[in-house]
Amino acid sequence: MLAVLPPPLVDAADRLAAGAARVAVVIPAFRVRAQLPAVVGAIGPEVDLIYVVDDACPEQSGEHLLASCGDPRVQVLVHQENQGVGGAVMTGYARALADGAEIVVKLDGDGQMDPALIPRLVAPILEGRADYTKGNRFYNLEDAGAMPPARLFGNIALSFLTKLSSGYWNVFDPTNGFTAIHAALLRELPLGKIARRYFFESDMLFRIGTLRGLVLDVPMTAVYGDAPSSLRIGRILLPFLARNLMNLGRRIFYRYFLRDFSIASVQLVAGVVLLLFGGVFGAHAWARSDATGVTASTGTVMLAGLPVILGVQLLLSFLTFDVAGVPTRAVHPLLGLPRVVGVAKR
């Protein structure tokens, strides 16, 4: 069952119905032998190409699908060695681009995502309102309440980390793999550098953020079966934290120092310097006072406290600037234009 959404605009619906938009679906396949045929069979006629990437699946999910599926749109790509879900998706992306797809949808093969939602993911991109659309299972409170506790807690924690590292403060549910992307933006992404394992969805948002792509959440309802969740918070939280912090540092450097230098850059530097100075000076003054038994003077307290207060205020101002700087216009129409080559005048 899907969340009730407003119908897509007529232009997008007409283009899909007329087959004017070449839509491809990429399905990474690993241990989904039982669910995969039903997932592929539910994909509607608006999709032109279906790439099932068998990621060295021990169940031979791809071979089993070919034996039971007569859909001419289906191509099975096989990895001889397991590359992770991200590696499988990158293989599908590369083939979809080579075959001339205009929009590429990523759909999991475990049956938790309804293929009937594909037109809803594709419509905002066709209408020029987004470059990348992403499912959001938290839109309806009832759906969030039905989510297994481990998934719920994990998604909340990972969502905040991904917002911080990618700069997309307006999106949620970063581990949701139901996505669609315009080929013009996809061609600009360094597919060989994107994370190959479970971090790839967060890494995709970071990479899209460096191109200032417009990302839009699409409400959806996931279907959870009886299988236990593979999400292990203790196992992935620290690695995700480390990689998100690394991407955060890169994003701040790219946006606020390499590509631009604004008042927000000054606020960030000044805020960090003042906060560190106040914290270090205050800790040193407290330790000295504790060791000597002499109460710190008012001036010492002010010299420690005032930089901390000002530093926090400057960092909050920077954060406000960062949140307000989320992209609001799609870039794929511009990426599709011929590149302009500058000629120096003599």
N, C-alpha and C positions, 0 to 999 in steps of 0.2 A: 504494500500500500504506500502511495506517495503523498507527500504534502501537497495541499491544494495551492496551485500557483496561478497567477494571471496568465492568460494565453500569450504566446509570443507575438510579436508584431507581424503584420500581414506579409511584409516584404520577406522576412526570414522564412515564414511558413511556405510562401509561394516558391522560394528558391529551393527549399528542400523537396517540396512536392514535385517540382519540375526537374529535379536532378541537376540543377545548375551549380550546386556546391558539391564538390567531390569530398566526401567525408570518409575517413578511415577510422577503424577501431583497432587498438592494440590491446591484446590480452596476454599478460604474463601467465605462464602455466607451470605450476609446481605443486604436485600432490593435489590436483583438482580433477582427477579422472572421472569421478562420479558426477560432479556438478557441471563440468565444462559443456557437454552437449546441450543441456537445457539453457545455459547462458547464451551460447551462440545461436540456438534456435529462437530465442526471444528477441534477437536484434532485428529491428524493423527495416523496411525498404529504403529509408532515408540514408542508410549506410551503403557505400559503394565497395569498400575493401575491408576485410577482416584479417588481421595478422595475429595468429596464435603463436607465441614464442615459448616453445618447450625448453625450459631452462634446466636441461639435463635431468628431467623429472624421472625418478625411479619407477613411477607408475606408467611411464610412456603415455602421458596425457595427450600429447599431440597425435601420436600414432592411433590411439584409441578414437580420437575425434574424427580423423580422416576415415576410419573404417565405418563410422556410424553417421557421417554427415555428408550430404550431397550438395551443400551450398557452394555454388561456383565462386562466391566472393571470398571464401576461406583460403588462406595460405598458412601453412605451418612452417615456422622457422625453428630449427633445432640447434641448441647449444650443446657442444660435446662436453663442456665443463660448466658447472653451475656458476653463474655470474651474479646471482642475487636478483631481487625483483627490479632494482634500478637498472642493472645491466640488461635484463630482458626487455624492459621498456625502451631503453636507448636503441637496441637492435630493431625493435618495431618502428620507432620514430624514424630511424635512418631509412628503412625500407619504404615507409609511407611517403617521405619526402622524395625519394627516388622515383616513386610511382606517380608523383604529381598530386598528392592529396592537398586540399586547401585547408581542411580542419582535421586534426587528429585527436581522437578521444581515447583515453586510457580507462579500461574497464577490468576489474578483477574477475578471475574465473571461478571464485568460490560461491557465487550465487547471492552474495550479500548486497549487490547493487542491481537495481532494476534497469534493464536496458531500455525500457520505455521512457526513461528520463533523458535519453541522449538528445532528442530535439530541444529540450529545455536547456541543456548545457551548450548546445551549438548556437541557438538563436541569438543570444547577446553578442556573440562574436560576429555572426553574419550581419547583425544590425550596426556594427561598429561601436558597440557600447562596452566591449571588453576585448582583451587579447588572450586572456586565460581565465577559464571558469573552473570552479571547484565545488564539489558537493559539501554540504554542511549539515551534519546530523544533529546539530544542537539548535536548529531554528525553532522547532516545536518542543515545548517543555515535556510533553508526553513521550516524545521519542528519546529525549535525553534520559528520562527516568527509566526507560526500558533498556538502556545500555548497561551491559555488565559492569560492575563497580570498577574492575581493573582497567577496562577500556576508558571509563568515564574519568577516573583520576589521571590516568596516563595522558589522555587527550588534553585535559585542562593544563597540566604541567607543560606538555610539549607545545601547546598552542602559545603560551606566554613566551617561551624561549624562541619560537619561530617568529612571532611578532617582533621581538627584539632584534633578532639577527637579520630578518628580511626587510623590516621597515613597513610591512603591510599590517598596520594596526587595525585595519577594518575587516580582516578575514579571520576565520576561525577553523578549527578542525584540521590541522595541518597533516595528520596522518591519514586523512581521507584520500584514497587513491582514485576516486571517480573524477576525472578532469577532462578538459578539452582545451586545445591551444591552436592558434592560427599558425599556419605553416610559415608565414613571413617572419614571425617572431621566433619560431622554432629553429629556423635556419641560422639565426644569429646566436643561438646558444652553443656553448662549447660542449657538445654531447660527450666528448671523450673525457671531460673533467668532472662531470656531474657524478655524485656519489652513487655507487653501484648497489649498496645494500639498503636497509630500511630507512636510512637518512635521506634517500634521494628526493622524497617529496618536499622536505624542508629545504634541501639544497636547490631544488628547482625554483622555489620561491625566491631564494637569495639571488640566483642567477637572473631570473626575470626582473627582479628589483634593480639590478645593475643596468638593465636596459630601459627602466622606467615603464615597464608594461603595466597595463591596467588589469587588475585581478578582481573578479566578481564571485561572491558566494552564491550558490544555488541551493535552496533548501531541498533536502531529500530525507527519506526514511530508509535506514538500513535494515536488513533482515538477518537476525542472528540465529544460527542453528544450535544444535546440541553440542557441537564440538567445543572444547575448552579454548579459551583465548590464548593465542601465542604471544601476547604482550606480557613481557616480564619487566616490571618497572625497575627493579633493582639491577637488572642486567643492562638496560639500555639508557637509563636516565643519566648516568655519569658520562658515557660516550656522547650522547646527544647534547648534554650541557657543554662539553668541551668543544664540539664541532660548531655549535651555535655561537659560542663566545668567539671562536676564531672567525666565523663569518661576520659577526657583529663588528669586530675590529676592522676587517677588510671593508665592510660597507661604509663605516664612518670615514675611513681614510679615502675611499673612492669618492664619496659624495661631498664631504665637507672640506677636503683638503686638496685632492688631486683634480677633480672636475670643477670644483667651485670653492670659493672662500667667502663666507657671509658672516653676518652678525652672530648666527648660530655657531659658527666655528669658533669665534671669539668667546662666546658664552661657555662652550664646552671646555676649552683650554683653561680659561680663567676659573671656571667652577671647579675643575679637577685640582688645579694648583692651590686654590684657596682652601679647599676641603682637606687636601693632604697636609698643607702647612698647619692649619688649625688643629687637625687631629694629632699630628706628630708633636707640635709644640705643646698642646694641652696634655698629651700623655707624658711628655718629659717633665713638664711643670708639676703634674700630679705625683709622679714618682719621686721627684726631688722633695716636694712638700711632705710626702709620706715618710721619706727617709730622715728628714731633718726635724719633723714635727712642727715646722713653721707654716702657718696658714698663708696660702698664696695671696698676693695683693690683688686689689680690684683691677689694676691695670693688666696684670698677668692673666686674670680670668677673661677680661675683655679681649686681650690679644689672642687668646685661644678660641673664645666663643664666637667673636664677630666674623672671622674668616670662614668658620664652619657654616654659620647662618647664611652669609653671602654666597658661599660655594653651593649650598643646597638650592638657594633661590635661582642661581644662574643655571644649574643643571636642570631644574624644573622648567625654566624658560626654554632651554635647549630641547627638552623632551616635548614640550608643547609645539615647538617649531617642527620637530621631527614627525609628530603625529599628524600635524596639519599638512605635511608635505607628501602624503600618500598620493600617487598618481591618480588623476581624474580624467584623463583623455587616453583613448586607445592609440597605440603607436604603430600597429600593423599597417594601417593605410599609408603611412609615411615610409615604412620599411619596404613596401612594395614598389616605391618609385625608383627610377634610375638614380644611381649615385651621382652626386655633383662633384666634379673634379675641378679644384681651383687652379687658375692659371695666373701666375705672377705677372704683374705689369712692369714693363721696363720704363 
